[in-house]
Amino acid sequence: MILHLKNANIQTNHDKGLIYFNRSKHDNQELTFENVTHTGHSLVNGKSNVDVNLVGHFTTISNDNHASRSNITAKSIIVSDDAVIKGQRTGLGNVFEVDKYGEFLTGSNANISVDVSPVDAFKHTNGHTAFKLNQGARVIFGNHSNVQITGQNIFSFSDHGRLQTGQGSLIRVTQKGNGNIVDMGRNSAFVVGQRSQFLATSDEHRTPGSNYEENNLIGLDGNSEIIIEESAKLVLDAKNHQWNTKTKSQYGYYNDLVNINAKGQETALLHVKDNATLDLRTDNRNYYAEVISIPLSGNHPDRKFIFDHAYYVNLQKMNIVVSGESVKPVGKKPNLIFMSPKSPGHFQWNGSYIVKMWNPTHLSDPDQHADADNVWGNVVDLRAEQEGFNTGIPTYNREQSTNLSNQGKALSQLNLNYAQRLVLISNQSEHPEAVNPDNTEHFVEIHDEYNPTYNEAATKPGQPVDLPVVFVEEERASRAATPPEGTVFEIVRDKVPPGWNASVKPNGTLQVIPPADAIPGTTAVIPVKVTFPDGTVTYTSGKVVVLPTDAHLNHPTYGGKETKPGVPVDVPQTSESPMPDGTVYEVPSLSIPEGWMVTVKPDGTLVVTPPADAEPGTTINIPVNVTYPDKSVDYTAAKVTVIPNDAHNNNPGYEEGSTKPGQSVTVPQTGDTELPPGTTFEVPNGSVPSGYTVTVDPNGNVTVTPPSDATPGTSVDIPVKVTYPDGSVDNTKVKVTVIPNDAQSNEPGYNEGSTKPGQPVTVPQTGDETLPPGTTFEVPNGSVPTGYTVTVDPNGNVTVTPPADATPGTSVDIPVKVTYPDGSVDNTKVKVTVIPNDAQSNDPGYGDVSTKPGQPVTVPQVGDTDLPPGTTFEVPEGNIPPGYTVTVEPNGNVTVTPPVDAPPGTSVDIPVKVTYPDGSTEEVPVKVTIDTPDPGNAPDKGETPDNGMTPDPGKEPDKGETPDNGMTPDPNKVPDKGETPDNGITPAPGKEPDKGETPDNGMTPDPGKEPDKDETPD
């Protein structure tokens, strides 16, 4: 995938970046950001398969706060020529991270600024990093790059890393706190390229404990090298080194300024090449914290510090050393360098040097070197073994070297561990004693009879200046001489300082252009070879001094300002001196974060308005390009921090409320209760749910009434807008949930009841039995079925009495209205079914019987014989026919005696009233028919009548009659089928009982008669 984003403002809110890339060994992705401003979290988290190109003006500012994340992580990050890159990270983590064996590579003339300055530079060691390089990764700055890095931890490498500045580049580092400037692993290289300057300062670098192998300001591991190429410069000035400025005390020990930790067979090299400068300063008070050190043991011979025709070397302790072997007397051994005594390490000075040394406790200004205690005017090719804390006896070119110092100290007594400061000044420079690490001068003597000369000129960086040649004849020095025709002028190219351009016209006019990044005050001497027509040659030179540009002379600055979200603030330009007329201020449009507004007034004042939703604590640095009348440019920045508005400082809110349908609830404001006076509350129009009513009082208390038919469980969020006196707004909400009313929370009910006609039944309330106190029950008027009576007691028990003539099986639903204390109502019902009473459930009865006048007959109850216990029988008074006597036994058998004169054939129905235990009654008739009396009334043989009477011998009883009076029936009469005599009478001989009859009177049947099948005499 190839993606090119151009002229865009990008805000990311995820640690995976703008696009999430899976780590892959095969699919390479390429992202290009051209004129892009990024804010937020990570922009790219690409790791091993993503290359990122940065073109034009690019800004990345992250507020992420995680140590393992970065603004941009990629396999390689490539910066185009002339690009302007700005990186900033306000929290933990890294701005740029390069994956294994990748590179951060810039084109030429790149302008890069990175800021990783934390609020607290001592809270997290190495937590805020500008460049993080994984194993094998490289940082290569292109030629003539301008790099400014500020913050806690600058370059953090793993093994096999490389840091290289390119040629003619300027790298400025301002480090503060618990971090490093250059931290590299094994097999690494730190190279300051030709004519480049690596200028670093450190303030209050502190690391705990006493581990000299870690957290050095410049620290590399074994098989590594620090190379300062030709005419290059490395300066490191560490102030408050391992010093706590608050407690005024030493913090930690053994923290060398520059350290290469070689072990065993590992090598270590510090090499300062031809015309190069090394200037190392520390005010560390600890004896074991050397300026440069190879502290670990090993036996490889290539462990060395080499100064190879170096231009200027300064190794300096800026404080009196007060620990270790430097206690008695205090400061006696400042201890500038160290090499393990078990290692063949040495230092070597190739070339001719002025050597200056300051005695212990002699502190001097590092910007000058005139006050040295011992000076050797010429020391050539010196080499000395460094044995631990002491320097071995050096060897050097005795014929060419100055053996004694100006104070008579022998060069053989040189010991760098007893020096407060050591300076080497190259005698290869044309004017060595005047050497200054910030200036380069060349001097060429002039010969011959004519003196071609150039007057000194001055110009600004990057601007050409012409120096006309002036010939003065020696014999007539008062006036200019005209050189002979044919004189030729040539630049001595190998003597032109690096980065300078020089040309000479045929008339001898010398044009010189200093580098665009030349430091004001720098002087260059441009040698010119003059060849006269006669072949004689002389040399002259033109001297050009670099003047400060307007950018050098002025220092526009902006103090930090604070404002609330959405509120504009003026940020004035606050330089100490007035800016030149015609100075123009500009804020690059692409550098303004999304949502912010920035305008610039002619005097440089910025009017900055953060977005209305800006997060408090957000800080942005607004880059300002300042263009002066001489076209020089300054880059500065204004810092604006968002502070909380009233809405941020307060947190109103509501707990969840609940209420029943149709009932209002007031939900108080229970968040921050002490809100600013003048705070108002409102419910926005159109935001109240349908059917609800909502009001808000001045204190923010919200009263909500749901509709009366609201469904329980329904929740609504009522938005409340809180407006503060400063115009800021909070939006909160009140959540109200509809809860069931009493009717919805309770479920009264009744099981089905049943009763007999005319009998009451009480049906208890068997639903929810624990109903709210105060619940009432009633049967609505007009709802009781006709003939029924219904009552309800306070507990809800319903008593129902159906009419006496209610038909069994009839069911009625009696409505019951339940009214709860909250006014809600339940409507339930009682179902009552009419069941048969005893009279309806039983069917007693009597068979028809006959008897003769005056003779009693007992009629058994032959209907339902299993009547309920307690059933009674009676013949109601007045229902017995005249002359008849009737008696009823408890078991219901009825004995009827007709009058003696009862006419035969007469039938009477005697009503028998049956009364059941449940009070129900029924009447069952007993039918008795009067038979014709037998003649003579002689009883049959063997009968013993129970009334003393003998029936008519000539009369045959009616079928179905069973005499119960002890009389013997007619021997010729066969009883009707189904009759069973119960009076103890023995049937007449020869009479066969009906089938199925079983006599129960103990009589013996006819011996000549075979019983019917299934008959069993009793």
Secondary structure by P-SEA (a helix, b strand, c coil): cbbbbcbbbbbbccccccccccccccbbbbbbbcbbbbcccccccccccbbbbbccbbbbbbcccccccccccccbbbbccbbbbbbbbccccccbbbccccccccccbbbbbbbbccccccccccccccbbbcccbbbbbccbbbbbbbccccbbbccbbbbbbccbbbbbbbbbcccccbbbcccbbbbbcccccbbbbbcccccccccccccccbbbcccccccccccbbbbbbbcccccccccccccccccccbbbbccccbbbbbbbcccbbbbbbbccccccccccccccccccccbbbbbccccbbbbbbccccccccccccccccccccccccccccbbbbccccbbbbbccccccccccccccccccccccbbbbbbccccccccccccccccccccccccccccccccccbbbbbbccccccccccccbbbbbbbbbccccccccbbbbcccbbbbbbbbbbccccccbbbbccccbbbbbccccccccbbbbbccccbbbbbccccccccbbbbbbbbbbccccbbbbbbbbbbbcccccccbbbbbcbbbbcccbbbbbcccccccccccbbbbcccccccccbbbbbcccccccccccccccccbbbbbbbbbbccccbbbbbbbbbbbcccccccbbbbbcbbbbcccbbbbbcccccccccccbbbbcccccccccbbbbbccccbbbbbccccccccbbbbbbbbbbccccbbbbbbbbbbbcccccccbbbbbcbbbbcccbbbbbcccccccccccbbbbcccccccccbbbbbccccbbbbbccccccccbbbbbbbbbbccccbbbbbbbbbbbcccccccccccccbbbbcccbbbbbcccccccccccbbbbcccccccccbbbbbccccbbbbbccccccccbbbbbbbbbbccccbbbbbbbbbbbcccccccccccccccccccccccccccccccccccccccccccccccccccccccccccccccccccccccccccccccccccccccc
